[in-house]
Amino acid sequence: MSDNFTSQEGSCSCYSNTYTINHTPVARFICHCTICQDYTGKAYNDVTVLLKSDVSELNINKTHFRRWKLPPNISRGLCKYCHKPSIEMAVAGNLLLIPTDNYPDIAALPEPTMHLFYNRRVEDIEDELPKYEGFVQSQTMVAKALAQGLYKRVT
């Protein structure tokens, strides 16, 4: 599969932490878990997932990483200056999660495919996306979405 994605420079809101996104995200979803709510300061986290190799010029030395809860083993990075989400790392840093707010051209991204931890939502969302509840169901669907996204790359 060819990727017609145009590279974008992502960053936290104050541009202290930057990176170049060179490939279409493997997955995009909306997470309503309480950790994402705390991390973003919003009702949910609209996030993209990329392989580490999809992102270059990582300049995140002004990012403070923290793990809110184990498992899952995700390090969530907040900018040391603006205190806004910068980037998240999972699977020993091999997967990068980037809040869609950190892209300059959100319209170029694939649409989100699902809502996760919908049982933790702050407000109902009226859309046609599937809504998954709880840890097991949400994590299973993330794993499935990642597998499908990776499979599309090799076919």
C-alpha positions in Angstrom: 0.0 0.0 0.0 1.4 3.4 -0.8 1.1 6.2 1.7 0.1 9.5 0.3 0.4 11.2 3.7 2.1 14.6 3.6 4.6 15.0 6.4 3.5 17.3 9.2 5.3 18.8 12.1 3.5 18.0 15.3 4.0 19.8 18.6 2.7 20.6 22.0 0.6 23.9 22.0 3.7 26.1 22.7 6.0 24.4 20.1 8.6 23.6 22.7 8.4 19.9 21.8 8.3 19.1 18.1 8.5 16.0 15.8 7.8 15.2 12.2 5.1 12.8 11.4 6.0 11.0 8.1 3.3 8.4 7.7 -0.5 7.9 8.0 -1.3 6.8 11.5 -1.8 3.1 12.1 -5.0 3.9 14.1 -7.0 6.7 15.4 -9.6 6.5 18.2 -11.3 8.5 20.9 -10.5 7.4 24.5 -12.8 8.4 27.4 -10.8 6.8 30.2 -10.2 8.8 33.3 -6.5 8.7 32.7 -6.9 10.4 29.3 -9.3 12.9 30.8 -6.7 13.8 33.5 -3.9 13.8 30.9 -5.6 16.1 28.4 -7.8 18.1 30.7 -10.7 17.3 28.3 -13.6 15.0 28.2 -11.7 12.6 26.0 -8.5 12.1 24.1 -8.7 11.9 20.3 -5.4 10.2 19.5 -3.5 8.7 16.7 -1.1 5.8 16.9 2.1 5.6 14.9 5.2 3.4 14.8 8.3 5.0 16.1 9.8 4.8 12.6 6.9 6.9 11.3 8.1 9.9 13.4 11.4 11.7 12.9 13.2 14.7 14.4 11.9 14.0 17.8 12.7 17.1 19.8 10.9 16.2 23.1 13.6 17.0 25.6 11.2 19.5 27.2 8.6 16.8 27.8 8.0 15.3 31.2 6.9 11.7 31.0 4.7 10.0 33.6 2.9 6.7 33.9 -0.5 7.3 35.4 -1.3 3.6 36.0 0.3 0.2 35.3 -0.9 -1.6 33.2 -1.1 -0.5 30.4 2.5 0.6 30.2 2.0 4.0 28.5 4.2 7.0 29.3 2.3 10.2 28.8 4.3 13.3 28.0 3.4 16.8 29.1 5.3 19.8 28.0 7.3 21.3 30.8 6.3 24.8 29.7 2.7 24.8 28.5 1.8 21.7 30.5 -0.2 20.4 27.5 0.0 16.9 26.0 3.1 16.4 23.8 3.4 12.8 23.0 2.8 9.4 24.5 5.0 6.2 24.3 3.9 2.6 24.5 5.4 -0.8 24.0 8.9 0.2 25.1 8.7 3.4 23.0 8.0 1.5 19.7 4.5 3.0 19.5 3.9 6.7 19.7 0.5 8.1 20.5 -0.1 11.7 19.4 -3.1 13.7 20.4 -4.8 15.0 17.2 -4.7 18.5 18.5 -0.9 18.3 18.0 -1.3 18.1 14.2 -1.4 21.3 12.1 -3.7 19.6 9.5 -6.2 17.4 11.3 -8.3 17.1 8.1 -5.4 15.1 6.5 -5.8 12.4 9.2 -7.9 9.3 8.9 -11.2 9.6 10.7 -11.4 8.0 14.2 -12.7 4.5 14.2 -14.1 4.0 17.7 -14.7 5.3 21.2 -12.9 3.5 24.0 -13.8 3.3 27.7 -17.1 4.9 26.8 -18.5 3.9 30.2 -16.2 6.7 31.6 -17.6 9.3 29.2 -18.3 12.8 30.6 -21.0 13.4 28.0 -22.8 11.3 25.4 -21.3 11.5 21.9 -23.8 11.3 19.0 -22.0 9.7 16.1 -22.0 6.4 14.3 -18.7 5.1 15.7 -18.8 1.9 17.8 -18.5 2.5 21.5 -16.7 0.1 23.7 -16.8 -0.1 27.4 -14.4 -1.3 30.1 -10.8 -2.4 30.1 -11.0 -5.8 28.4 -13.3 -4.7 25.6 -11.5 -1.4 24.9 -8.0 -3.0 25.0 -9.2 -5.8 22.7 -10.5 -3.4 20.2 -7.3 -1.3 20.3 -5.2 -4.4 19.6 -7.5 -5.4 16.7 -7.3 -1.8 15.2 -3.5 -1.8 15.5 -3.3 -5.3 13.9 -5.6 -4.1 11.0 -3.6 -0.9 10.6 -0.3 -2.8 10.4 -1.8 -5.4 8.1 -2.9 -2.7 5.6 0.7 -1.5 5.5 2.1 -4.8 4.3 -0.7 -5.6 1.8 
